Amino acid sequence: MHIMEGYLPPFWCAVWYVLAIIVVAYGVYQIKKITESNDEALPLLALSGAFIFILSSLKLPSVSGSCSHPCGNGLGTVLFGPAVTAVLATLALLFQALLLAHGGLTVMGANVFSMGIFGPFCGYLVWKALRSMNVSGSIAMFFTALVSDLLTYVMTSIELALAFPGANMLTTLAAFLSIFAVTQIPLAIAEGLLTSIIYDYIVKARPDILVKLNVIPEEEVGAN
Amino acid sequence: MNTKNIVLLIIIAIIFIIPFFMYNGLGEDEGYFGGSDDAGSSYIEENNPDYKTWSDVVWEPPSGEIESLLFALQAAIGGLIFGYVFGMYNTQRKARDQK
């Protein structure tokens, strides 16, 4: 999902920067509020950030024949919401932009928007929708992580198609989708499964924190 | 770890082992197992020959070895924090269950 440094015209760099900064700033504000009112939130926040760090460093093979990396952005989305996840994703993307030449500073806004904002936001909608239909937490977590991961790559394709529309923007979009999103499908499924296991574990170990963060209702504690 | 999670972990492993069987014997030279990020950049270059990249990365790992070192470092930092919090939760859970 990394747009490489230099591969986005200045205009689009600016557009995504503005959108990303607004959300990241709101995320920082939310983190301040959550950690001030709840001491237990900090370890969980570190866990969500660490999960993004680990998963985004793993370049995995896909049945499409090329390699890509998962995002890890579903967990933070469910526990803290998309804006906080945007902050966590920014940290991982900064590490990769400065030390690994993956992504870059001028394209940071665009990469944060796809991995930290659009993907997580779509995942968040899935979580809310499934939970309101009484789908169990683990299953909802699976779909949330799957969607957050996959839609991150869809957004990258959209960003590139907007900047380089070619003769026909839809054909170009299809080409970028076939490069990014198709490769990502098996990875997104695997990420969904893994995130669901982790979520399960947190619910069993410390359901009280999740209740405090309004992730799960009080009645669900002890139910599994 | 219950049985369900172990089965899920095995499924995850299988998802990533399948490509090695599908493209057995093929490598980077034949266009397999390359990064999709690079494929995206190549597509832009091919279809927009007039586009000039206008900025460059601040710093680039000087070799593949250094790059894999830094990737491992990224995973290790994440793994350390992750393991620490998980271990802490595990202890808290045991303490709670003993009550």
Interface residues (C-beta under 8 A of the other chain):
Chain A: M1 H2 I3 M4 E5 G6 Y7 P9 P10 P43 L44 A46 L47 G49 A50 F51 I52 F53 I54 L55 S56 S57 L58 K59 L60 P61 S62 V63 G65 S66 C67 S68 A92 F95 Q96 A97 L98 L99 L100 A101 H102 G104 L105 T106 T156 L160 F164 G166 T172 A175 F176 I179 F180 T183 Q184 P186 L187 I189 A190 L193 L194 S196 I197 D200 Y201 I202 K204 A205 R206
Chain B: N5 L8 L9 I11 I12 I15 F16 I18 P19 F20 M22 Y23 L26 G31 Y32 F33 G34 G35 S36 D37 D38 A39 G40 S41 Y43 I44 N47 N48 Y51 T53 W54 S55 D56 V57 V58 W59 E60 P61 E67 L70 F71 A72 Q74 A75 I77 G78 G79 L80 I81 F82 V85 F86 M88 Y89 N90 Q92 R93
